């Protein structure tokens, strides 16, 4: 996404994701054969009265997170992701043309925005590249994140988004070659991503999280409907074979019947994602810890060394 350097070359990538209660981190080492190795991950909570900057600095020093390139992940509320028609302009003029095109689609002035673009897959029966994905955020917010991590001693080179972190996770699954849906939930919101062959085709945010799904008054068929709409759009717009499987990302609070209920609604196999499905680990891990660190792990799985 936002690449702060044109390229980075390293077999190791740290992810550092500050939040309201502390900082999540993960370190991935890419292997030439086999799954990537998750060398470390966890949550570094804020001490009473501690500032976030001090928390991040303490974490970077304690875990040696200044020894390799670093990525971070914006919160879902901190950016917009949209698909727009690709303008017919030279590559050097692309971002300027995109800025003009989206100026009325965001809730702040375009002069205060920073954006990046990556290819949307070809659409229609002809397989023509007609659209681009645009990620846009407030420049001040991005600069604040840059300064927070660099002041802490991290070698920040990438600022990523949850949709692409989930894309990286899906890419590790064998089911991704036939089309894969991932469902990710925070407390009060969620994301569904549809990927195929390590490519993000579609992402949709949802105003429901695991707290709503724990509430018996919120039926699973609402989630099933959101998912079915996404898969129907994927089928029609991208002219792809139907999604073959659905993965539920780990949750901090167990919902043991969710996979079976959702599978009955959509008629597609629904499974729980396990950490060992995507990475090698050196020790057993708790499900709630995986849930808290999943986006950091996904961001650290990024293998591109240049812009998307």
C-alpha positions as CSV (number, residue, x, y, z in Angstrom):
1,X,0.0,0.0,0.0
2,X,1.8,3.2,1.1
3,X,5.4,2.3,0.3
4,X,7.8,4.7,2.1
5,X,10.7,3.3,0.1
6,X,10.4,2.0,-3.5
7,X,11.7,-1.4,-2.6
8,X,12.8,-3.4,0.4
9,X,14.8,-6.7,0.3
10,X,14.7,-8.9,3.4
11,X,13.6,-12.3,4.4
12,X,12.3,-11.0,7.7
13,X,9.5,-8.5,8.1
14,X,8.2,-7.1,11.4
15,X,4.6,-5.7,11.8
16,X,4.0,-3.2,14.6
17,X,0.4,-2.1,15.0
18,X,-0.3,0.5,17.8
19,X,-3.8,0.7,19.3
20,X,-5.8,2.3,22.1
21,X,-4.8,-0.4,24.6
22,X,-1.2,-1.1,23.5
23,X,0.7,-2.5,20.6
24,X,0.4,-5.7,18.6
25,X,3.5,-7.1,16.9
26,X,4.5,-10.1,14.7
27,X,7.7,-11.2,13.0
28,X,7.7,-13.4,9.9
29,X,10.7,-15.0,8.2
30,X,10.1,-16.1,4.7
31,X,11.3,-19.6,3.7
32,X,12.4,-20.6,0.3
33,X,10.6,-23.9,0.8
34,X,7.6,-24.5,3.1
35,X,5.4,-22.1,5.0
36,X,6.7,-18.9,6.4
37,X,8.0,-19.0,10.0
38,X,6.2,-16.9,12.6
39,X,9.2,-16.1,14.8
40,X,7.3,-14.0,17.4
41,X,4.0,-12.3,18.0
42,X,2.0,-10.8,20.8
43,X,0.4,-7.8,22.5
44,X,2.4,-5.3,24.5
45,X,-0.2,-3.6,26.7
46,X,-0.1,0.0,27.9
47,X,1.1,0.3,31.5
48,X,-1.0,2.6,33.8
49,X,-0.3,6.2,32.7
50,X,2.0,5.2,29.9
51,X,1.9,7.1,26.6
52,X,1.6,5.1,23.4
53,X,4.9,6.5,22.1
54,X,6.7,5.1,25.1
55,X,4.9,1.8,24.8
56,X,6.0,1.4,21.1
57,X,9.5,2.4,21.9
58,X,9.7,-0.1,24.8
59,X,8.4,-2.9,22.5
60,X,10.8,-2.1,19.7
61,X,13.7,-2.2,22.0
62,X,12.6,-5.3,24.0
63,X,11.8,-7.4,21.0
64,X,14.5,-6.3,18.6
65,X,12.1,-4.9,16.1
66,X,14.6,-2.4,14.9
67,X,16.7,-5.0,13.1
68,X,14.6,-5.6,10.0
69,X,12.1,-3.7,7.8
70,X,8.8,-3.0,9.4
71,X,5.2,-2.6,8.3
72,X,2.1,-1.4,10.1
73,X,-1.6,-1.6,9.5
74,X,-4.2,1.3,9.6
75,X,-7.4,0.8,11.5
76,X,-10.5,0.1,9.4
77,X,-11.8,3.6,10.4
78,X,-8.6,5.4,9.2
79,X,-8.9,5.1,5.4
80,X,-11.3,4.6,2.5
81,X,-10.9,1.7,0.0
82,X,-12.8,2.2,-3.2
83,X,-12.8,0.8,-6.8
84,X,-12.7,3.4,-9.5
85,X,-12.6,3.4,-13.3
86,X,-9.0,3.5,-14.4
87,X,-8.3,6.8,-16.1
88,X,-6.7,6.8,-19.6
89,X,-3.6,8.8,-18.7
90,X,0.2,8.1,-18.7
91,X,1.5,6.3,-15.6
92,X,3.2,9.4,-14.3
93,X,-0.1,11.2,-14.3
94,X,-2.2,8.4,-12.7
95,X,-2.3,9.6,-9.1
96,X,-3.1,13.1,-10.1
97,X,-6.0,11.9,-12.2
98,X,-7.2,9.6,-9.4
99,X,-7.2,12.5,-6.9
100,X,-9.4,14.5,-9.2
101,X,-11.8,11.6,-9.7
102,X,-12.3,10.8,-6.0
103,X,-12.4,14.3,-4.6
104,X,-16.1,14.2,-4.1
105,X,-16.2,10.6,-2.7
106,X,-14.4,11.3,0.6
107,X,-15.5,13.3,3.6
108,X,-12.4,15.6,3.8
109,X,-10.6,17.9,1.4
110,X,-8.6,16.2,-1.3
111,X,-5.6,18.5,-0.4
112,X,-5.5,16.8,3.0
113,X,-5.4,13.3,1.5
114,X,-2.7,10.8,0.7
115,X,-3.5,8.0,-1.6
116,X,-2.2,4.9,-3.3
117,X,-3.5,2.6,-6.0
118,X,-3.3,-1.1,-6.8
119,X,-4.8,-3.1,-9.7
120,X,-8.2,-4.5,-9.5
121,X,-8.5,-7.8,-11.4
122,X,-9.7,-7.7,-15.0
123,X,-13.5,-7.8,-15.2
124,X,-16.1,-9.1,-17.7
125,X,-15.9,-11.9,-20.2
126,X,-13.1,-10.1,-22.1
127,X,-10.9,-9.9,-19.0
128,X,-10.2,-6.2,-19.6
129,X,-8.4,-4.1,-16.9
130,X,-10.9,-1.4,-16.4
131,X,-10.7,-0.5,-12.7
132,X,-8.2,0.3,-9.9
133,X,-8.4,0.0,-6.2
134,X,-7.7,3.3,-4.4
135,X,-6.7,3.6,-0.8
136,X,-7.1,7.1,0.6
137,X,-6.4,8.4,4.1
138,X,-5.8,11.8,5.8
139,X,-2.2,12.8,5.3
140,X,-1.8,14.0,8.9
141,X,-3.0,10.6,10.2
142,X,-0.5,8.7,8.1
143,X,2.3,11.1,9.0
144,X,1.5,10.6,12.7
145,X,1.9,6.9,12.3
146,X,5.2,7.3,10.4
147,X,6.6,9.5,13.2
148,X,5.4,7.3,16.0
149,X,7.2,4.2,14.6
150,X,10.3,5.9,13.4
151,X,10.7,7.8,16.6
152,X,10.5,4.4,18.4
153,X,13.5,3.2,16.3
154,X,11.5,1.0,13.8
155,X,12.6,0.8,10.2
156,X,9.1,1.6,8.8
157,X,8.8,1.0,5.1
158,X,5.2,0.0,4.5
159,X,1.8,1.2,5.8
160,X,-0.8,-1.4,4.9
161,X,-4.5,-2.0,5.3
162,X,-6.5,-4.9,6.8
163,X,-7.9,-6.1,3.4
164,X,-4.4,-6.7,2.1
165,X,-3.2,-8.3,5.4
166,X,-6.1,-10.8,4.9
167,X,-5.2,-11.2,1.3
168,X,-1.7,-12.3,2.5
169,X,-3.3,-14.8,4.9
170,X,-5.6,-16.2,2.2
171,X,-2.6,-16.6,-0.2
172,X,-1.1,-19.2,2.2
173,X,-4.2,-21.5,1.9
174,X,-4.4,-24.2,-0.8
175,X,-8.1,-23.3,-1.3
176,X,-7.0,-19.9,-2.6
177,X,-6.3,-21.3,-6.0
178,X,-10.1,-22.0,-6.5
179,X,-11.4,-18.8,-4.8
180,X,-11.5,-18.1,-1.1
181,X,-13.6,-16.0,1.2
182,X,-12.2,-14.8,4.6
183,X,-14.4,-13.5,7.3
184,X,-12.7,-11.3,9.9
185,X,-14.4,-9.8,12.9
186,X,-13.5,-7.1,15.5
187,X,-15.8,-6.3,18.4
188,X,-18.3,-4.3,16.4
189,X,-17.3,-4.6,12.8
190,X,-16.1,-7.0,10.3
191,X,-14.6,-7.6,6.9
192,X,-15.2,-10.1,4.1
193,X,-12.5,-10.5,1.5
194,X,-12.7,-12.6,-1.7
195,X,-9.4,-13.7,-3.1
196,X,-8.1,-16.0,-5.8
197,X,-4.5,-16.8,-6.6
198,X,-3.2,-14.3,-4.1
199,X,-5.2,-11.5,-5.7
200,X,-7.7,-9.4,-3.8
201,X,-10.9,-9.3,-5.9
202,X,-13.4,-7.8,-3.5
203,X,-13.5,-6.5,0.1
204,X,-16.6,-5.3,2.0
205,X,-16.8,-3.9,5.5
206,X,-19.8,-4.9,7.7
207,X,-21.3,-3.1,10.7
208,X,-21.4,-6.3,12.7
209,X,-18.7,-7.9,14.9
210,X,-18.3,-10.8,17.2
211,X,-20.3,-9.0,19.9
212,X,-23.3,-8.8,17.6
213,X,-22.9,-12.4,16.6
214,X,-22.9,-13.4,20.3
215,X,-26.3,-11.8,20.6
216,X,-29.0,-14.3,19.9
217,X,-31.2,-11.5,18.6
218,X,-28.8,-11.0,15.6
219,X,-29.5,-13.9,13.2
220,X,-26.7,-15.5,11.3
221,X,-28.8,-15.1,8.1
222,X,-27.9,-11.4,8.1
223,X,-24.2,-12.3,7.9
224,X,-25.1,-15.0,5.3
225,X,-26.9,-12.4,3.2
226,X,-23.9,-10.0,3.3
227,X,-21.6,-12.8,2.2
228,X,-23.9,-14.0,-0.5
229,X,-24.2,-10.5,-2.0
230,X,-20.4,-10.3,-2.1
231,X,-20.0,-13.6,-3.8
232,X,-22.8,-12.9,-6.3
233,X,-21.0,-9.6,-7.3
234,X,-17.7,-11.5,-7.6
235,X,-19.3,-14.0,-9.9
236,X,-21.0,-11.4,-12.1
237,X,-18.4,-8.6,-12.3
238,X,-15.2,-10.7,-12.5
239,X,-16.7,-13.6,-14.5
240,X,-15.0,-16.1,-12.1
241,X,-16.1,-19.6,-11.0
242,X,-18.0,-19.4,-7.7
243,X,-16.1,-19.1,-4.5
244,X,-15.3,-22.7,-3.3
245,X,-14.7,-22.2,0.4
246,X,-15.1,-19.8,3.3
247,X,-12.7,-19.4,6.3
248,X,-13.7,-17.8,9.6
249,X,-10.7,-16.0,11.1
250,X,-10.0,-16.7,14.8
251,X,-12.2,-14.9,17.4
252,X,-11.3,-13.8,20.9
253,X,-14.7,-15.1,22.1
254,X,-15.7,-18.6,20.9
255,X,-18.7,-19.0,18.6
256,X,-18.7,-22.7,18.2
257,X,-21.9,-23.0,16.1
258,X,-21.2,-20.1,13.7
259,X,-19.4,-22.1,11.0
260,X,-22.1,-24.8,10.9
261,X,-24.9,-22.3,10.8
262,X,-23.3,-20.2,8.1
263,X,-22.5,-23.3,6.0
264,X,-26.2,-24.3,6.2
265,X,-27.2,-20.8,5.0
266,X,-24.8,-20.4,2.0
267,X,-24.3,-24.0,1.0
268,X,-20.5,-23.7,0.9
269,X,-18.0,-25.4,3.2
270,X,-17.1,-23.0,6.2
271,X,-14.1,-23.8,8.3
272,X,-12.2,-22.2,11.2
273,X,-8.8,-20.8,10.2
274,X,-6.0,-22.2,12.3
275,X,-2.6,-20.5,12.7
276,X,-0.8,-23.6,11.5
277,X,-2.7,-23.4,8.2
278,X,-0.7,-20.4,7.2
279,X,2.6,-20.4,9.1
280,X,5.1,-22.5,10.9
281,X,5.3,-21.9,14.7
282,X,7.7,-23.1,17.3
283,X,5.1,-23.4,20.1
284,X,1.4,-24.0,20.8
285,X,-0.6,-20.8,20.8
286,X,-3.9,-19.7,22.3
287,X,-6.8,-18.9,19.9
288,X,-7.5,-15.5,21.6
289,X,-3.9,-14.4,21.1
290,X,-4.1,-15.4,17.4
291,X,-7.3,-13.3,17.0
292,X,-5.7,-10.2,18.6
293,X,-2.6,-10.5,16.4
294,X,-4.0,-11.8,13.1
295,X,-3.8,-8.5,11.1
296,X,-0.2,-8.0,12.3
297,X,0.6,-11.6,11.2
298,X,-1.1,-11.0,7.9
299,X,0.8,-7.7,7.3
300,X,4.2,-9.4,8.2
301,X,3.4,-12.1,5.6
302,X,3.6,-9.5,2.8
303,X,6.2,-10.7,0.2
304,X,6.0,-8.0,-2.4
305,X,9.2,-6.0,-2.7
306,X,7.7,-3.2,-4.8
307,X,4.5,-1.4,-5.3
308,X,1.4,-3.5,-6.0
